[in-house]
Amino acid sequence: MSTLRPAGTRTAGTTGVDVSPKQGVAFVRHHGVVLQAARGPVPSLAEAIAGGPIRGSWWGHPKGHDIFRVAEAIRESPEVLVCKLIDGKVTYIHRRLWPALVKLASRFEQKQLAKVWNEHTRTGAHRSRQIPFPEWVPSEVMQDAEQLSVAEAEQILSVWPVLGGRGPKTGG
């Protein structure tokens, strides 16, 4: 598992080191595809901040507030798509991958590619919101996607076979 570089200070009563929101966005930029908290075929932001696997909900972890703070910064970044692409779990996709993802969009269900977020209501409840695909896609990303061949898009995403990229050929 990859870890985040420390912001330099320890939080009293917790393990690990503090992580800045900027470092969280850099983590997504570096990995390209990151799960917010779930275990899966790509790195988990929550586990990276916690310094290892989390038992139960990350909300109850000593680093839960840090995870929330960094996750919120990532959600607000124009560099990151927040969707539920991998197993219906909150997934962060860095902008450099968007053209290839758009090119291969027919390999996914529309709901997997919807931009998602939560809103806080006046009563304090959370309401899930979304912008359907392809309404959230910037025009320049659509243009870049049109310029890609399917093979090029597959090559870009080949590091993440779960995203529809064809991984390297193996065997005989």
N, C-alpha and C positions, 0 to 999 in steps of 0.2 A: 504494500500500500504506500502511496506517496504521502508525504507530510508537507505541511505548509511551513514556510520559514517563519520564525518568531518575530513578533513586533518588538521584542526585547524585554518585556516585563512579565512577571508571573502574577497570576491572580491569587490572592490569599485563599487558602483552603481548597485549591483545585490542583490537579495534575496538569502537566503540559505548560504551554506558553500562550500568551495572548496572540491573536491573529487580527490584523487590521482588515477592514472591508476591502481596501485596495489589494491586499494580498489574496483575498478570496476571489476577486475578479481575475487576478493574475493566475490563480490555480485553474480556473475554468479556461482561460486563454491557453495555458500550457497543455492541459489535457484534452481540450476540445469538447469532450462530452463528460459530464459529471452528474451523478445522482445527488440530490439534496441530502438524503439520509439513508436511503435503502441500500441493501447489499445487492450487488449485481455484477454485470460484466464490465463495468467502468468504475472509476474511483468514486468514493462517497465523501462529500464535503464534510458532513458531520463527523465521520470517523477520522478524517484527516485532522480536523480541529481538535478532536478529543484525544488524538494520539493513538487510537486503536479501536477495536470493535466496541460497540455500545450495546449493553444488554437492556432490553426494554426500549422505552421511548427516549429519544434524545432530549426531550423537554425536561426529564428528570435527571439528566446528567449534570455534574458540576459545571461543565462547560456549555450548558444549554443556552444561557443568555448570550454567550459569545457566538454560538452557532446561529442563533436567531439574528443577531446583529449583522453578521457576515452574509447570511442568506438574504436578508433584506437589501443589502447593498448590491448583491448580485442581481436580485430581481429588478432593481432600479437601473441597472447598467444597460445602456443602448447596445453594448457588445454582446449581450446574452439573451437568447430565447429561452423562456421558461415554458416548458410544455410537459406532457405526460407520455413521452415517447416510449420509454423503456418500462414494460410491465405495468403501465398505468401509474408509475411513480413520478414524482417531480424530478424532471430532468433538465439540466442546463446545457444548452448547445451554443458554442461560441460562433460569432458572426462569420468567421472565415469558412465555416462549413455550410452556411445557409444555402449558397447557390447549388451545391451538390445535393443537399437535402431536398431542395425544391425540385431539382431535376428528377430525383427518384421518388417524388411524393406519391406516385401511384402505387408504390409498394407498401404504403401505410394506410391505416384508417384515418379519415379526416380528423377525428377527435384526438388522435395521437399528436397531430401537428398544430393543434389550436394553441394559441398563446394563452397562458393561464395565470391568474393571480387571485389573491384574497382581498376583500375589502372589509373594513371594520364598519359595522352599522352603528347608529347612534345608541343602540341598546347594548353595544359591546360584543354582539355576536359577529361571527365571520360569515361572509357570503362569498362563495366561489364565483369567479367571473372568468370570461374567456372571449377571445376574438378568434373566430374561425379561420382556418387556413383556406385560402391564401390572403385573406383581407389584411393580415398583419405584415405581410412581406413588402419591404420597401421596393420601389420600382427599380432601383439600381441592382438589387439582388435578383429580381426577376430577369432583368436584362443579362446579368452575368450567368444565370442559370440557362438562358436560351442559347448562350454561346458555348456551353459545355455539351460534349457528347455524353451519352449514357456511360460509355466506357471510362471517360475522364471522371465523371461523377463517382462511379464505382471505385476508381483508383483513389480518389481523394478520401473516400469513406472506408477504404479497405482495412484500415487499422481498427475500425469498429464494425465488424461483420453484422452486429445487431442492428446497424443503421442501413443495411441493404448493400453495403459495399462488398464486393466479392473479395474475400481474403486471398492470400497467396495460394497458388495451387500446391497441393501436397502429394506425396507418394509417387508411385511408379510409373 
